[in-house]
Amino acid sequence: MTIRVLTEPISLADIRHLAEETYSFMIKGAVDIATHRVAIGGDYHIESCEELVRGGSANEYVWGFNIVFNDGGYDIEYDSLINIKPAKSNRSRLVEDENVRTAMRKTISSFVTDA
């Protein structure tokens, strides 16, 4: 599956279509909370992370997530191996800091539209 770095908003329907290439019920991605950039797609979060880093993101600000589709829209899961960042006091796959989760959610939501 191709990794797509989002440069403009994308509809949830288009994200669902992209997800059909892999998991269908969800799509993996990475978000840079410093530069407010998002990449989605691929089999592994690291693929989206690497694409953001190649584009100038600092790895310490890139966090992994899943967009999981539900009946009314989507949920964000903050679970990824790239989230293990001991230097940022995150020692698990889950993003433990609510401030980081909030920053992730705001950036991701700014790219996902209902249309």
VENWOWO-V851527 format. One record per pair of residues at least 12 apart in sequence whose C-alpha atoms are under 8 Angstrom apart, sorted by the first residue. I is the first residue (numbers start at 1). J is the second residue. Records with the same first field share a line. If there is no record, write none. Layout:
I=J ; J
This chain:
1=21 ; 22 ; 41 ; 42 ; 43
2=41 ; 42
3=39 ; 40 ; 41 ; 42 ; 47 ; 48 ; 51
4=39 ; 40 ; 41 ; 48
5=37 ; 38 ; 39 ; 40 ; 48 ; 51 ; 52
6=37 ; 38 ; 39 ; 40 ; 111
7=37
8=111
9=110 ; 111 ; 112 ; 113
10=111 ; 112 ; 113
11=112 ; 113 ; 114 ; 115
12=73 ; 112 ; 113 ; 114 ; 115
13=114 ; 115
15=27
16=69
18=41
19=41
22=42 ; 43
25=68 ; 69
26=66 ; 67 ; 68 ; 69
27=40 ; 41 ; 42 ; 66 ; 67 ; 68
28=40 ; 41 ; 42 ; 43 ; 44 ; 45 ; 64 ; 65 ; 66 ; 67
29=41 ; 42 ; 45 ; 48 ; 49 ; 64 ; 65 ; 66 ; 67
30=45 ; 46 ; 48 ; 49 ; 52 ; 62 ; 63 ; 64 ; 65
31=49 ; 61 ; 62 ; 63 ; 64 ; 65 ; 104 ; 107 ; 108
32=52 ; 57 ; 58 ; 61 ; 62 ; 63 ; 104
33=61 ; 62 ; 63 ; 100 ; 103 ; 104 ; 107
34=61
35=57
36=107
37=52 ; 107
38=52 ; 107 ; 108 ; 111
39=51 ; 52
45=64 ; 65 ; 80 ; 81 ; 82
46=64 ; 82
49=62 ; 63 ; 64
60=85 ; 88
63=80 ; 82 ; 83 ; 104
64=78 ; 79 ; 80 ; 81 ; 82 ; 83
65=77 ; 78 ; 79 ; 80
66=78 ; 79
73=114
76=105
78=93 ; 94 ; 95 ; 101
79=93 ; 94 ; 95
80=93 ; 94
81=93
83=95
